[in-house]
Amino acid sequence: MSENKSPDIPDKLYFRIGEVSELVGVEPHVLRYWEGEFRMRPHRSSSGQRLYRKRDIARFLKVKKLLHTEGFTIAGARKALAGAGRPAGTGAAIDLDRIREGAARLQGLRQQIRALRDELSRFEA
């Protein structure tokens, strides 16, 4: 598995820490550390074994990407993850794709306004 490619997550409800460790590509102690830093609380079996869901694995993969690929600090990754779940306008993290979409829409609106202005100027003359 490469750094940029997400692993194929098997279709099951719960995963043990060893399985998650292999899927994410980090040691189990790193996952336990990230649990504390990123306020994650996995389910526990009756014997106390950590049981993770697919969404937990997705979050671990996002944390790994932020820390290992994008060079965030723990605090920066925590802020980025906290901002990802908020609606726009509430201090959410910057989403470049949404900014590009907005810029493209603005460009289209500008072109429409120019066309209307040109059309109106013909009536004034």
Secondary structure, DSSP 8 states (H G I E B T S, - for coil): --TTS-----S-S-EEHHHHHHHHTS-HHHHHHHHHHTT---EE-TT--EEE-HHHHHHHHHHHIIIIIS---HHHHHHHHHHHTS-TTSS----HHHHHHHHHHHHHHHHHHHHHHHHHHHHH-
